[in-house]
Amino acid sequence: MKALCIGLWKDTGGQDLVEYALAAGMVAVAAVAAMPALSTVVSNVFMKIGSIINSSVQ
């Protein structure tokens, strides 16, 4: 039993997968946190483009 526990403790085979999952989770949290600011900027850009198009058509 002791040898089994030591073997499991030293086994790092699944460690990379956990690290990648944590990194992906951090990227997702950062993306969600940045969305409100980015959505405002993108909305303003599209509104300006729309007003330029409307003024040039009329």
LUMFI-430889 format. One line per 5 residues: number of its first residue (from 1); their letters; for each residue x, y, z of N, C-alpha, C. Coordinates in steps of 0.02 Angstrom, whole numbers, plus 50000, padded with zeros to 5 digits. Example, Ala and Ser with C-alpha at 12.3 -4.5 7.8 and 13.67 -1.06 7.14 Angstrom:
// residues 2
1 = AS = 50660/49716/50390/50615/49775/50390/50660/49835/50390 | 50642/49888/50354/50684/49947/50357/50645/50002/50394 .
//
This chain:
// residues 58
1 = MKALC = 50041/49940/50000/50000/50000/50000/50043/50063/50000 | 50096/50061/50039/50141/50118/50042/50174/50131/49974 | 50193/50078/49940/50225/50085/49874/50175/50115/49824 | 50112/50097/49829/50060/50124/49785/50051/50198/49796 | 50049/50219/49859/50041/50290/49875/50101/50330/49851 .
6 = IGLWK = 50161/50303/49860/50221/50338/49838/50221/50343/49761 | 50200/50290/49728/50197/50291/49655/50147/50343/49629 | 50090/50348/49662/50040/50397/49641/50064/50468/49655 | 50100/50477/49711/50125/50543/49729/50177/50569/49679 | 50219/50523/49654/50272/50542/49609/50249/50545/49536 .
11 = DTGGQ = 50191/50518/49521/50166/50517/49452/50141/50586/49433 | 50171/50615/49381/50151/50682/49359/50122/50681/49288 | 50096/50624/49268/50071/50616/49200/50013/50662/49182 | 49967/50675/49227/49910/50717/49213/49920/50790/49232 | 49979/50806/49255/49992/50874/49278/49988/50925/49221 .
16 = DLVEY = 50012/50909/49162/50009/50956/49106/49938/50974/49087 | 49894/50924/49088/49825/50936/49071/49792/50985/49120 | 49807/50977/49183/49779/51022/49234/49806/51092/49224 | 49870/51099/49209/49899/51165/49197/49867/51199/49136 | 49857/51162/49083/49824/51190/49024/49753/51211/49039 .
21 = ALAAG = 49718/51171/49078/49649/51188/49096/49647/51252/49138 | 49693/51259/49184/49696/51320/49225/49713/51381/49182 | 49760/51373/49135/49778/51428/49091/49718/51448/49047 | 49682/51400/49021/49623/51415/48980/49570/51450/49022 | 49562/51429/49084/49514/51462/49128/49533/51534/49142 .
26 = MVAVA = 49597/51548/49151/49619/51617/49163/49608/51660/49101 | 49620/51632/49042/49609/51670/48980/49534/51685/48973 | 49492/51637/48989/49420/51647/48983/49396/51701/49032 | 49422/51701/49093/49403/51752/49142/49426/51821/49119 | 49486/51825/49092/49512/51889/49067/49470/51914/49008 .
31 = AVAAM = 49450/51869/48964/49408/51889/48907/49341/51915/48930 | 49311/51882/48978/49246/51904/49003/49253/51971/49039 | 49307/51982/49074/49318/52045/49109/49329/52103/49059 | 49358/52088/49001/49373/52141/48953/49314/52156/48906 | 49264/52114/48905/49209/52122/48857/49170/52187/48865 .
36 = PALST = 49152/52210/48924/49113/52273/48928/49150/52332/48897 | 49214/52339/48911/49252/52395/48883/49259/52388/48808 | 49272/52329/48784/49280/52318/48712/49214/52328/48675 | 49160/52306/48705/49096/52313/48670/49077/52386/48662 | 49093/52428/48710/49080/52499/48704/49121/52530/48648 .
41 = VVSNV = 49184/52513/48645/49228/52540/48592/49204/52518/48523 | 49189/52454/48516/49166/52428/48451/49099/52460/48431 | 49055/52468/48479/48991/52500/48464/49001/52572/48440 | 49045/52608/48473/49059/52677/48452/49088/52680/48382 | 49132/52634/48366/49162/52632/48299/49109/52619/48246 .
46 = FMKIG = 49065/52572/48258/49013/52557/48209/48963/52614/48203 | 48949/52649/48257/48904/52706/48253/48935/52762/48212 | 49000/52774/48221/49034/52825/48181/49035/52807/48107 | 49049/52743/48093/49048/52721/48023/48979/52729/47993 | 48927/52711/48031/48859/52719/48007/48841/52791/47993 .
51 = SIINS = 48862/52836/48037/48846/52906/48026/48885/52934/47966 | 48945/52912/47955/48984/52933/47896/48949/52909/47832 | 48927/52847/47832/48893/52820/47773/48828/52857/47761 | 48790/52870/47814/48726/52906/47806/48738/52977/47779 | 48788/53011/47804/48800/53080/47782/48825/53082/47709 .
56 = SVQ = 48861/53030/47689/48886/53030/47620/48832/53009/47570 | 48783/52972/47591/48729/52950/47547/48680/53007/47536 | 48667/53047/47585/48616/53100/47579/48643/53159/47544 .
//
